Amino acid sequence: MLKTLANKSSRKADSGPVVARMVEDVVKCKWAMTVLDLARQGVRRPGAMVMSVDGLTKKVLNERLKKLVRYRILERVAYPEIPPRVEYGLTSFGKKFIRVLEEIENLEEERGDLD
C-alpha cells in the first residue's frame, strides 16, 4: 500500500495533485496544520485565526488558506457586506482529510506509549 502511494506521489507535477502529495504538503507545514486545527475547532474568520495563534501572520495565513482551498480541503465563502466578510470552512473532502490526520496523530500517540 505504501509503495503504491510512493509511486503515485512520484508522478510529474503536471499530472495534478494526488492525495498522497497533498498529505505530504500539508503535514510538513506547521501553519497548514494549525489552520486545519482552527477550522476543525470552528474558527472560520481569518482575523480570528490570526488572533488565536501567536506568530501566525496575515501573509502566512493567506498563503495557507489559498493552498487549502486549492486542494479543496477548505472552502471560502465571501459575503457581499460592507465591510466585506470572508469565512473558511471544511469541505466534505476536508472532513475526511481531517480524519486521516487524526489517525496519524493517534498512531503517533500509540507509538509514544511504546517508548
N, C-alpha and C positions, 0 to 999 in steps of 0.2 A: 504493500500500500504506500509506504513512504517513498519507495523507489519510483512509483508511478507519479507521485506528487513532485518529486525532484525532476523527473523527466518533463513533466508539464511546465514546471516553473522555469526550465531552461530554454523554452521556446523563444523565438525572436520577439523583441519588444513590440514590433508592428503587428503581431498576431493578436493583440488585445490583452487586457489584464485577465489573469486567471485567478481563481480563488487562492491558490497556494501563494502566488506572488502578492496578492492583497494582504493576506495574513502576515506574511513576512514584512511587508512595508509598514503595516500598522503596528505590529508588535515591536519592531525595532525603534519606533518613535515614541518616546515617553509622553510627548504632548498629545499625540493622537490618542494614546491610551487614556490620558487624563480627560480629554474631550469626550471620548466614548463613555467614560465612567460618569461624567457630569450629565450626559444625555440620559444614561441609564437611571440616574437619580431624579430625572425630571427637570433639570436646569436647561431651559430652552433658549434663553436670550443671551447673545454674545456678551453684552455688558455684565450680566450676572456671572457668566463663566469667568471673565477676566477678574472680577472682584472675588470670586470663590477660591482662586489659586494664586498664591504668591509666586511671582516670577513669570507668569503667563502674560505675554504682551498681546496687544490687539493684532499686531502684524503676524505673529506666530499663530495666534488663534485663527485668523482669517485664512492663512495658508492651509492649516489642518482642516478647517471646515470645508474649504473648497475641495481638498483631496477626498474627504469622506463623502461629500456629495457626489463627486465624480465616480467613486466606487459604488455609489447607490446604497451606502450604509446609512447615511443621514439624508433627510430631505429638508430643503429650505422653503420656508413659507414667508412671503413678503405681503404685508398688509398695507392696503392703499390708504394710509392715515397720515396725518400731519401732527407731530413728526412721524417719519416712516418707522415701522416696526417690523423686525425680522425675527423669526424663530426657527429653530432647528429641532428635528425630532428623528427618532429611529424609524427607518422603513421596515417593512416586514422582513426583508433580507437582513437588515441591520440587527433586528431582534434575534435572528438565527445566528448571525455573526457573533453577537454578544455571548450567546450560549457556548459557542466554540471557545471563546476567550475565557469564559468562566470554567470550562472543563480543563483548559490549560492551567488556570490558577489552582484548581482542585488537585491536579497532578503535581504541581509544584509543592503544595502543602503536604500532600501524601509523601512525596519524596523527602521533604524536610523531616517528616516523622521517622524516616528510615535511618537518618544520620545519627 
